[in-house]
Amino acid sequence: KMSNQEVWRKFYGPNMGYIYEAYEKYKENPNEIDPSLKNLFDEFGAPPQNEPVKGETADAISQNNIKHIFSAVKLLKNIRTFGHLAAKINPLHDHTNRDTSRLKPETYHLTKEDLRQISAEMLWEDAPPSIHNGWEAYQHLMSVYTETIAYEFGHIHHENEQKWLNQIIEVHSIKKQLSNQKRKELLNRLIQVDSFEVFLHKTFVGQKRFSIEGIDMLVPMLDRIIQSSIEDQTENIMMGMAHRGRLNVLAHVLGKPYEKIFSEFHQAPNKELVPSEGSRGINEGWSGDVKYHLGAEREIKGEKEFSIHVNLANNPSHLEFVDPVVQGMARAAQDQQNTAGFPKQDTKASFSVLIHGDAAFPGEGVVSETLNLSALRGFKTGGTIHIIANNQLGFTTDYEDSRSTRYASDLAKGFEIPIIHVNADDPESCIAVIDLAYQYRKKFNKDILIDLVGYRRFGHNEMDDPQVTQPKLYKLINDHLRIAEKYANDLVLGNVVTKDEVNKITGEVLETLKSEYELMNKKQDNIQFPLIYKPDLIPVIKTSVAQEHLAKINENLLIWPKSLKVNPKLERILKRRANALSDGNKVDWATAETLAFATILSDGKSIRLTGQDSERGTFAHRHLVLHDYETNETYIPLHNIPEAKAAFSIYNSPLSEAAVLGFEYGYSVQSSQALVIWEAQFGDFVNAAQVILDQFISAGQAKWGQKSSLVMLLPHGYEGQGPEHSSGRWERFLRLSGENNWIVANVTSAAQYFHLLRRQAFLTDMKETRPLIIMTPKSLLRHPQTGSPGHELSNGEFKLIWEQEGTGNQPEKVKRLILCSGKVAIDLATSLEDIQHENLHIARVEQLYPFPKKEVKELIERFPNLEEVVWVQEEPKNMGAWLFIQPYLAKLAQNQKVSYVGRPIRSSPATGDPHVHKQEQAKIIQDALNMVKGGSSNE
């Protein structure tokens, strides 16, 4: 081993200056300098202050050689860094104009002979044994980084990951020689993929199919993932993708029968009469969805009788919005929820594969929101394999107009996700990169992305003429050989198969397709498309809990370790809950919620609650996670009460609505027995997740038969906080209500909230299950009138209509019936003390949908001299519940006038001036209770 002095004698002159400069950077951050120099400093320490004199030793390297060494080091480093710019990853390019300026030896004043004179170990510490000198190292790295696979790893800061990736691609090589048998199998698969699309194109002329042609290798890549997962005995693979190539994936990966796909085409409407995006003709009525949005599930058996469940999620045309849904499904399949505490996560049980569009990946913000979940404890899934199905066009938009980045994949760099670009026309390279992605995910439990660079053979949906917008590009595509044909030619030239064998395989595939089509035609007249099941009305469920059981749970909830120093102010608040169930006391909103959670857990039902501030509660009311005010150590009482028989998850979520709500929806779909709850910081924040609401939560069962029991908590109520913190926009939920698709409630007491949560928990695994949307309070969280006596929890039940105590006691005198919901009901109740109210009755409609027609009808009929039914709300007339409830009241009222009291029609939900708000609110209450005028000034 050389001494320190001998080492530093090799450097002098300008090169010693370079060493000094590198050492200064090394001291600041060792990982920012070249690995060979880092190793030098690690072993020999700092260079001497006085540089060695040239010629001091016989073995000193000449100044020129030193210069060549460092130039060569820079050359090899730049191949690793910039090789992707010169790689042959675009199947439509001839690659004659590749950017190789930084990859040429002459750029660094090096010749081939110069590189041959340098030992490989001086340039590359981990060089393979077969590499002996700089020239061989140069050639090897050029073949690794600039052919049909390209890599971008420089943005990854974890040294162990960097080293593993470099080792596996540079030393071990990811491209393994496929056996001739494996090549034949791959060719056969490509012929199946290609022939399917060709058959559809000729058989169903002019119909949309969003073909896979140009990225055909997607199917064999997914095959490979599934096979690897079976070998590792993974239980579930959750997949999400948009419509490009979806029919082919459904047919060949998910095993959807050709006959069924053909029948869906055959039943498609005449495109001249009905837009082919429509569902009529494919399904009866309004139920169902178009064929290229449908999902599928499949059990695939491997060796030793082990089978894997593969799920392709249903998705709408909103492209990437399925991403968080799939992630939620994957996490739910990993979480073991049958014991108290947080669920035990097994990342080997399930993983997700997301297939993105090249325009959508950088273009849709939900992608970034979803990627941001990947390392968060409440949302991570142990790594996702992302594949960009890159056809180099977004509808008719060139990539130069659809993103500001060089690559479609660049967004992933911010999340330190390794990126691999691969030419979709090189089948064996595509197999190699999917193997690498699988191994990386398996080793590091992190996301990895493959940019599968291809093209699309026809227009966006086979009804377009792409020659109009991309004439030059489509001249190239029209002249471009199909991948099945290209790979077949390669194998024929390599004597792997003969031309006759290729023709035989192709003929057999086409014969299968024809026979399946003929079989479908024979059955066509008898095809029945069943209606999607519509859930029945909600059954009566006993939700009360014995007083003794509630009292014991409440006692245990107030026990925490003596070592935990809870904030003194909070401790006083919590301790007040000790007597909440006693006679003469009331259970407040937060206590009722905690008791509901605890009793649900004691029933063996797991709970998951997420939101931006859900641990504490946006309005500092919940405090389900206690913090030591000195150490920040946390303690969750619901994890430690002896009654808990199932897992309780609570997480503060990132500042996201679309991705987090989509995640929770997916979780609830997969984990059908769990009570899954998402809470908005303020109700109006749900606006940012409107696509998830419209496409998944409200219509998922009608379109796909996909059940969810997701609960949404949306703080709602007018307290003068301005337009953005008043309304949870519940008019949108009411307008989307139909076919018993969900429950919309606006409850006004702690007991009502308690029973509603417990009822939903029971519904989760019943056939009547559906989502629940609750308008939750803000100021009313601590209002005395929302508190409930303990007996209402132990003996009561959820009431669809809550009648105001003290009104309507003399039915024959009642002339006005006030119906209302939510906070305005409390405002009315507190104003009753100041007026005579024997001639009016007030009832709160606690559940707006499904609307309690029977209960309201009976209420109206109870008062023989009733003259008027008035709907009172805080929201403007064109918002809130009025437009939803008015048709019901018009039918249910007999000879009574139906009136409205509330704010007039407006474009904004609320005023921004608190003084104006108070005046408006006071007028609403005055008009509602004013019996002299006999009507409303706001009609």
ChimeraX attribute file (.defattr): number of C-alpha atoms within 10 A of each C-alpha:
attribute: neighborCount
match mode: 1-to-1
recipient: residues
	/A:1	5
	/A:2	8
	/A:3	8
	/A:4	14
	/A:5	12
	/A:6	15
	/A:7	14
	/A:8	19
	/A:9	21
	/A:10	23
	/A:11	24
	/A:12	20
	/A:13	12
	/A:14	12
	/A:15	16
	/A:16	20
	/A:17	13
	/A:18	13
	/A:19	18
	/A:20	17
	/A:21	11
	/A:22	18
	/A:23	21
	/A:24	13
	/A:25	15
	/A:26	19
	/A:27	12
	/A:28	9
	/A:29	11
	/A:30	18
	/A:31	14
	/A:32	13
	/A:33	15
	/A:34	14
	/A:35	16
	/A:36	15
	/A:37	18
	/A:38	19
	/A:39	14
	/A:40	14
	/A:41	18
	/A:42	12
	/A:43	10
	/A:44	14
	/A:45	12
	/A:46	17
	/A:47	19
	/A:48	13
	/A:49	7
	/A:50	8
	/A:51	16
	/A:52	18
	/A:53	13
	/A:54	15
	/A:55	12
	/A:56	11
	/A:57	12
	/A:58	6
	/A:59	10
	/A:60	17
	/A:61	15
	/A:62	14
	/A:63	16
	/A:64	9
	/A:65	14
	/A:66	19
	/A:67	17
	/A:68	20
	/A:69	21
	/A:70	17
	/A:71	19
	/A:72	25
	/A:73	19
	/A:74	17
	/A:75	22
	/A:76	25
	/A:77	18
	/A:78	14
	/A:79	22
	/A:80	23
	/A:81	17
	/A:82	22
	/A:83	26
	/A:84	22
	/A:85	20
	/A:86	23
	/A:87	25
	/A:88	22
	/A:89	25
	/A:90	20
	/A:91	19
	/A:92	18
	/A:93	11
	/A:94	9
	/A:95	13
	/A:96	8
	/A:97	8
	/A:98	13
	/A:99	14
	/A:100	16
	/A:101	12
	/A:102	19
	/A:103	24
	/A:104	17
	/A:105	19
	/A:106	12
	/A:107	13
	/A:108	16
	/A:109	12
	/A:110	17
	/A:111	14
	/A:112	13
	/A:113	10
	/A:114	17
	/A:115	21
	/A:116	16
	/A:117	15
	/A:118	19
	/A:119	17
	/A:120	23
	/A:121	17
	/A:122	15
	/A:123	24
	/A:124	18
	/A:125	11
	/A:126	14
	/A:127	18
	/A:128	16
	/A:129	9
	/A:130	11
	/A:131	19
	/A:132	16
	/A:133	20
	/A:134	26
	/A:135	22
	/A:136	17
	/A:137	24
	/A:138	23
	/A:139	12
	/A:140	17
	/A:141	19
	/A:142	19
	/A:143	15
	/A:144	23
	/A:145	24
	/A:146	23
	/A:147	17
	/A:148	23
	/A:149	26
	/A:150	25
	/A:151	25
	/A:152	19
	/A:153	18
	/A:154	14
	/A:155	15
	/A:156	16
	/A:157	12
	/A:158	10
	/A:159	10
	/A:160	11
	/A:161	16
	/A:162	15
	/A:163	11
	/A:164	13
	/A:165	17
	/A:166	17
	/A:167	16
	/A:168	12
	/A:169	17
	/A:170	19
	/A:171	18
	/A:172	11
	/A:173	13
	/A:174	18
	/A:175	17
	/A:176	11
	/A:177	10
	/A:178	13
	/A:179	10
	/A:180	14
	/A:181	11
	/A:182	11
	/A:183	19
	/A:184	18
	/A:185	13
	/A:186	21
	/A:187	24
	/A:188	18
	/A:189	21
	/A:190	25
	/A:191	24
	/A:192	24
	/A:193	26
	/A:194	23
	/A:195	18
	/A:196	22
	/A:197	21
	/A:198	14
	/A:199	15
	/A:200	19
	/A:201	16
	/A:202	9
	/A:203	15
	/A:204	14
	/A:205	11
	/A:206	14
	/A:207	19
	/A:208	22
	/A:209	23
	/A:210	22
	/A:211	28
	/A:212	28
	/A:213	23
	/A:214	27
	/A:215	23
	/A:216	30
	/A:217	28
	/A:218	28
	/A:219	22
	/A:220	23
	/A:221	19
	/A:222	19
	/A:223	19
	/A:224	17
	/A:225	18
	/A:226	21
	/A:227	16
	/A:228	15
	/A:229	23
	/A:230	20
	/A:231	14
	/A:232	12
	/A:233	17
	/A:234	19
	/A:235	19
	/A:236	24
	/A:237	23
	/A:238	24
	/A:239	29
	/A:240	26
	/A:241	29
	/A:242	26
	/A:243	25
	/A:244	24
	/A:245	24
	/A:246	25
	/A:247	25
	/A:248	29
	/A:249	24
	/A:250	23
	/A:251	20
	/A:252	20
	/A:253	22
	/A:254	21
	/A:255	15
	/A:256	18
	/A:257	12
	/A:258	22
	/A:259	20
	/A:260	15
	/A:261	20
	/A:262	21
	/A:263	18
	/A:264	18
	/A:265	20
	/A:266	18
	/A:267	15
	/A:268	24
	/A:269	19
	/A:270	11
	/A:271	14
	/A:272	7
	/A:273	7
	/A:274	13
	/A:275	12
	/A:276	17
	/A:277	15
	/A:278	16
	/A:279	21
	/A:280	19
	/A:281	18
	/A:282	21
	/A:283	21
	/A:284	14
	/A:285	11
	/A:286	13
	/A:287	21
	/A:288	25
	/A:289	21
	/A:290	20
	/A:291	21
	/A:292	24
	/A:293	20
	/A:294	19
	/A:295	20
	/A:296	18
	/A:297	18
	/A:298	16
	/A:299	15
	/A:300	17
	/A:301	13
	/A:302	15
	/A:303	9
	/A:304	7
	/A:305	7
	/A:306	14
	/A:307	19
	/A:308	22
	/A:309	18
	/A:310	21
	/A:311	21
	/A:312	24
	/A:313	23
	/A:314	24
	/A:315	27
	/A:316	23
	/A:317	14
	/A:318	14
	/A:319	22
	/A:320	25
	/A:321	28
	/A:322	29
	/A:323	29
	/A:324	30
	/A:325	32
	/A:326	33
	/A:327	35
	/A:328	29
	/A:329	30
	/A:330	32
	/A:331	29
	/A:332	26
	/A:333	24
	/A:334	23
	/A:335	20
	/A:336	16
	/A:337	25
	/A:338	18
	/A:339	18
	/A:340	23
	/A:341	20
	/A:342	22
	/A:343	20
	/A:344	14
	/A:345	17
	/A:346	14
	/A:347	19
	/A:348	18
	/A:349	20
	/A:350	25
	/A:351	28
	/A:352	27
	/A:353	24
	/A:354	22
	/A:355	28
	/A:356	26
	/A:357	24
	/A:358	25
	/A:359	24
	/A:360	20
	/A:361	24
	/A:362	22
	/A:363	18
	/A:364	14
	/A:365	14
	/A:366	25
	/A:367	23
	/A:368	17
	/A:369	19
	/A:370	23
	/A:371	22
	/A:372	19
	/A:373	21
	/A:374	20
	/A:375	16
	/A:376	14
	/A:377	11
	/A:378	19
	/A:379	24
	/A:380	22
	/A:381	30
	/A:382	25
	/A:383	24
	/A:384	26
	/A:385	21
	/A:386	23
	/A:387	27
	/A:388	24
	/A:389	30
	/A:390	28
	/A:391	24
	/A:392	20
	/A:393	20
	/A:394	17
	/A:395	13
	/A:396	14
	/A:397	13
	/A:398	15
	/A:399	18
	/A:400	11
	/A:401	10
	/A:402	16
	/A:403	17
	/A:404	12
	/A:405	12
	/A:406	10
	/A:407	13
	/A:408	24
	/A:409	25
	/A:410	17
	/A:411	17
	/A:412	22
	/A:413	16
	/A:414	12
	/A:415	16
	/A:416	17
	/A:417	22
	/A:418	24
	/A:419	24
	/A:420	22
	/A:421	27
	/A:422	29
	/A:423	26
	/A:424	28
	/A:425	27
	/A:426	17
	/A:427	23
	/A:428	18
	/A:429	19
	/A:430	24
	/A:431	24
	/A:432	20
	/A:433	24
	/A:434	25
	/A:435	17
	/A:436	21
	/A:437	24
	/A:438	20
	/A:439	13
	/A:440	20
	/A:441	17
	/A:442	19
	/A:443	13
	/A:444	13
	/A:445	20
	/A:446	20
	/A:447	28
	/A:448	22
	/A:449	24
	/A:450	25
	/A:451	28
	/A:452	28
	/A:453	24
	/A:454	25
	/A:455	24
	/A:456	23
	/A:457	19
	/A:458	20
	/A:459	20
	/A:460	20
	/A:461	18
	/A:462	17
	/A:463	15
	/A:464	15
	/A:465	15
	/A:466	19
	/A:467	13
	/A:468	10
	/A:469	14
	/A:470	15
	/A:471	12
	/A:472	11
	/A:473	15
	/A:474	21
	/A:475	11
	/A:476	12
	/A:477	18
	/A:478	11
	/A:479	9
	/A:480	14
	/A:481	13
	/A:482	18
	/A:483	22
	/A:484	25
	/A:485	15
	/A:486	16
	/A:487	21
	/A:488	26
	/A:489	17
	/A:490	13
	/A:491	19
	/A:492	16
	/A:493	12
	/A:494	11
	/A:495	11
	/A:496	15
	/A:497	19
	/A:498	15
	/A:499	13
	/A:500	10
	/A:501	13
	/A:502	20
	/A:503	11
	/A:504	12
	/A:505	16
	/A:506	18
	/A:507	14
	/A:508	12
	/A:509	18
	/A:510	18
	/A:511	12
	/A:512	13
	/A:513	20
	/A:514	16
	/A:515	13
	/A:516	17
	/A:517	20
	/A:518	14
	/A:519	14
	/A:520	20
	/A:521	16
	/A:522	10
	/A:523	11
	/A:524	13
	/A:525	8
	/A:526	9
	/A:527	12
	/A:528	9
	/A:529	12
	/A:530	10
	/A:531	15
	/A:532	18
	/A:533	14
	/A:534	16
	/A:535	18
	/A:536	12
	/A:537	11
	/A:538	17
	/A:539	10
	/A:540	9
	/A:541	14
	/A:542	14
	/A:543	23
	/A:544	22
	/A:545	20
	/A:546	11
	/A:547	17
	/A:548	11
	/A:549	14
	/A:550	20
	/A:551	18
	/A:552	12
	/A:553	21
	/A:554	21
	/A:555	15
	/A:556	17
	/A:557	23
	/A:558	15
	/A:559	12
	/A:560	16
	/A:561	9
	/A:562	7
	/A:563	7
	/A:564	17
	/A:565	18
	/A:566	21
	/A:567	13
	/A:568	10
	/A:569	8
	/A:570	13
	/A:571	13
	/A:572	11
	/A:573	11
	/A:574	15
	/A:575	13
	/A:576	10
	/A:577	19
	/A:578	16
	/A:579	16
	/A:580	21
	/A:581	23
	/A:582	14
	/A:583	10
	/A:584	9
	/A:585	14
	/A:586	24
	/A:587	26
	/A:588	24
	/A:589	28
	/A:590	22
	/A:591	23
	/A:592	25
	/A:593	20
	/A:594	20
	/A:595	23
	/A:596	25
	/A:597	23
	/A:598	26
	/A:599	23
	/A:600	25
	/A:601	26
	/A:602	19
	/A:603	15
	/A:604	19
	/A:605	24
	/A:606	29
	/A:607	23
	/A:608	22
	/A:609	21
	/A:610	23
	/A:611	25
	/A:612	21
	/A:613	19
	/A:614	24
	/A:615	21
	/A:616	16
	/A:617	18
	/A:618	17
	/A:619	15
	/A:620	13
	/A:621	19
	/A:622	19
	/A:623	17
	/A:624	19
	/A:625	18
	/A:626	21
	/A:627	18
	/A:628	14
	/A:629	13
	/A:630	10
	/A:631	9
	/A:632	12
	/A:633	13
	/A:634	14
	/A:635	17
	/A:636	20
	/A:637	21
	/A:638	25
	/A:639	23
	/A:640	15
	/A:641	23
	/A:642	13
	/A:643	20
	/A:644	25
	/A:645	22
	/A:646	25
	/A:647	24
	/A:648	27
	/A:649	21
	/A:650	18
	/A:651	18
	/A:652	18
	/A:653	22
	/A:654	18
	/A:655	14
	/A:656	20
	/A:657	25
	/A:658	25
	/A:659	30
	/A:660	28
	/A:661	29
	/A:662	29
	/A:663	29
	/A:664	30
	/A:665	32
	/A:666	28
	/A:667	29
	/A:668	27
	/A:669	24
	/A:670	21
	/A:671	25
	/A:672	19
	/A:673	21
	/A:674	26
	/A:675	29
	/A:676	28
	/A:677	25
	/A:678	25
	/A:679	27
	/A:680	23
	/A:681	21
	/A:682	23
	/A:683	25
	/A:684	20
	/A:685	21
	/A:686	22
	/A:687	15
	/A:688	14
	/A:689	18
	/A:690	16
	/A:691	15
	/A:692	28
	/A:693	21
	/A:694	15
	/A:695	17
	/A:696	25
	/A:697	25
	/A:698	22
	/A:699	23
	/A:700	24
	/A:701	22
	/A:702	23
	/A:703	24
	/A:704	21
	/A:705	16
	/A:706	18
	/A:707	25
	/A:708	31
	/A:709	30
	/A:710	30
	/A:711	25
	/A:712	25
	/A:713	22
	/A:714	26
	/A:715	24
	/A:716	24
	/A:717	24
	/A:718	23
	/A:719	17
	/A:720	18
	/A:721	15
	/A:722	17
	/A:723	15
	/A:724	16
	/A:725	22
	/A:726	23
	/A:727	25
	/A:728	26
	/A:729	21
	/A:730	23
	/A:731	18
	/A:732	17
	/A:733	21
	/A:734	22
	/A:735	11
	/A:736	15
	/A:737	20
	/A:738	15
	/A:739	16
	/A:740	19
	/A:741	26
	/A:742	28
	/A:743	23
	/A:744	22
	/A:745	25
	/A:746	24
	/A:747	29
	/A:748	27
	/A:749	25
	/A:750	26
	/A:751	32
	/A:752	26
	/A:753	25
	/A:754	27
	/A:755	26
	/A:756	21
	/A:757	24
	/A:758	25
	/A:759	21
	/A:760	24
	/A:761	28
	/A:762	19
	/A:763	21
	/A:764	25
	/A:765	18
	/A:766	16
	/A:767	13
	/A:768	18
	/A:769	25
	/A:770	26
	/A:771	24
	/A:772	22
	/A:773	22
	/A:774	26
	/A:775	24
	/A:776	27
	/A:777	26
	/A:778	21
	/A:779	14
	/A:780	19
	/A:781	21
	/A:782	14
	/A:783	14
	/A:784	14
	/A:785	17
	/A:786	22
	/A:787	24
	/A:788	21
	/A:789	18
	/A:790	24
	/A:791	18
	/A:792	21
	/A:793	27
	/A:794	19
	/A:795	13
	/A:796	17
	/A:797	21
	/A:798	25
	/A:799	16
	/A:800	20
	/A:801	20
	/A:802	20
	/A:803	17
	/A:804	16
	/A:805	11
	/A:806	12
	/A:807	19
	/A:808	23
	/A:809	14
	/A:810	12
	/A:811	18
	/A:812	14
	/A:813	17
	/A:814	22
	/A:815	22
	/A:816	28
	/A:817	25
	/A:818	23
	/A:819	23
	/A:820	26
	/A:821	26
	/A:822	23
	/A:823	26
	/A:824	22
	/A:825	24
	/A:826	20
	/A:827	15
	/A:828	21
	/A:829	17
	/A:830	11
	/A:831	14
	/A:832	14
	/A:833	9
	/A:834	7
	/A:835	10
	/A:836	11
	/A:837	20
	/A:838	17
	/A:839	19
	/A:840	24
	/A:841	27
	/A:842	23
	/A:843	20
	/A:844	25
	/A:845	25
	/A:846	26
	/A:847	22
	/A:848	22
	/A:849	23
	/A:850	19
	/A:851	20
	/A:852	15
	/A:853	15
	/A:854	9
	/A:855	12
	/A:856	20
	/A:857	16
	/A:858	11
	/A:859	15
	/A:860	20
	/A:861	14
	/A:862	14
	/A:863	20
	/A:864	12
	/A:865	16
	/A:866	24
	/A:867	18
	/A:868	22
	/A:869	24
	/A:870	23
	/A:871	21
	/A:872	27
	/A:873	26
	/A:874	29
	/A:875	27
	/A:876	19
	/A:877	21
	/A:878	16
	/A:879	23
	/A:880	23
	/A:881	25
	/A:882	23
	/A:883	14
	/A:884	20
	/A:885	15
	/A:886	16
	/A:887	11
	/A:888	15
	/A:889	23
	/A:890	15
	/A:891	10
	/A:892	19
	/A:893	18
	/A:894	15
	/A:895	10
	/A:896	19
	/A:897	15
	/A:898	20
	/A:899	22
	/A:900	23
	/A:901	27
	/A:902	26
	/A:903	22
	/A:904	15
	/A:905	13
	/A:906	13
	/A:907	8
	/A:908	13
	/A:909	25
	/A:910	25
	/A:911	18
	/A:912	15
	/A:913	12
	/A:914	14
	/A:915	11
	/A:916	13
	/A:917	18
	/A:918	14
	/A:919	10
	/A:920	17
	/A:921	20
	/A:922	15
	/A:923	16
	/A:924	24
	/A:925	22
	/A:926	15
	/A:927	20
	/A:928	26
	/A:929	24
	/A:930	16
	/A:931	17
	/A:932	7
	/A:933	9
	/A:934	15
	/A:935	21
	/A:936	19
	/A:937	15
	/A:938	14
	/A:939	12
